[in-house]
Amino acid sequence: MKITFLEPQLKINGGRRVIFIYADILTKWGHEVVVATINTHLLKRWIANAIDYRPSWMRQYKFKLIRVPSFNSEHIPSADIVVADEWKIIDSLSQLPKQAGVKIHFVQHDERLYHGDREKIDKAYRYPVKKIVIAEWLREMFKQDYGIEVDLVLNSVDKKQFSKQPRTKNPNDIRILMLHHTYPWKGTKEGIEVVQRFKDGYPNVKLILFGARKPNVGETPCDEYYYNLPQEKLSWLYSNSDIFLCPSWDEGFTLPSIEAMACGCALVTYGTGSARHYAYDGVTAMVAERLNKEDLFLKTEMLAKDKALRDKIAQGGYEFMQKMPTWEDRATELLNIFKKELNKNNA
């Protein structure tokens, strides 16, 4: 099968990682997969295509990557399936001719919440094309708001990449790890405030941040900061943390939380729509009421001061992750949807 994925840029984020994981697996299975991304600079585009340049975070992926000046039809190869996941490029998807492939909208968040003009996103969601979502709350959203039935393919975690590693940091420290992000809805500010509230009472508590956006000096008070950590080092970071704090207000289906769980880190999270798939309060995670910062504080402090509870939650989350279907299982589900849509189109 020939499959094209449209990605407007290559800057690392969770949704892009999901697309690239599927593109890589499908390539390894023998499908002709192309990821097309936009580069409007003629010379840079030509050089990047000639040497197959890739950012360091995605060099492990083996799919074919091409730079194109736009997603207009003359730049997109003929395929059986063409997939877009960001609302901003659904107009481009809609204008592609039939030979570009059966059109798929792969939805990874309710982008109306934080990702742009609500009316424009609403229009993109109403475009009559097959939709696939990554979490049950998104399927419910399309049913309730648009009367549309969509297919569901949940995210997974690479248990070979994300597994328990030996502890190299001080075992007497209680290391609380959090993803740093500049978007307010990611909750970085609230998460820092939560930890700072009780940190002085527990001198062995350390706040550890990591992220792909370099912070300004003094912007993020923490004990350690890991900027743009290589993907192969993430497992070490999770394994050297005791608690993973996810203060994000809403997530499509967050990867860092489940990656941390797979490495034996105890999760504290808001009860977001995606959390229902892996965060069971008191069993696999400590789950605070969504946007209740006081509850998030209490759940985090409980884990920080109670080692037995912390170990119980960490083990519960780890065991749950070991039973989670693999990315290959999810890719099979995705491929079956592609085949079904292709057959319908050819009928």
ABEGO torsion letter per residue (X at the ends): XBBBBBBABABBBAAAAAAAAAAAAAAAAGBBBBBBBBBABAAAAAAAAAAGBBBAAAAABABBBBBBABABAAABBBBABBBBABAAAAAAAAABBAAAEBBBBBBABBAAAAAEBAAAAAAAAABBBBBBBABAAAAAAAAAAAGBBBBBBBBBBBAAABBBBBBABBAABBBBBBBBBABAAAGAAAAAAAAAAAAAABAABBBBBBEABBBBBGABBBABBBBGBBAAAAAAAAAABABBBBABABBABBAAAAAAAAAGBBBBBBBBAAAAAABBBGAABBBBBBGBAAAAAAAAAAAAABAAAAAAAAAAAAAAAAABBBAAAAAAAAAAAAAAAAAAAAX
